Amino acid sequence: MKRNKTKYNRIKIVLVEQDRSSKWLSEQIGKDKSTVSRWCTNDMQPSIETLFLIAQTLNVSPKDLLTDFSKA
């Protein structure tokens, strides 16, 4: 039985909304593209510091990059 993966971040969604790619983000923040890809698929999560850097790069609030579990 396959368990559903919890999606803690919305990085991929925000990238799509801005017509950006994970490759573009990796180049902007100086991280390996495979690492950014794993964040986008929620296989792993960025540090708080990196989350703030991503938010700054995408010109959004860090809150916009996180799943709002209060609405679940």
Beta strands, then each sheet from edge to edge (+ up, - down):
end
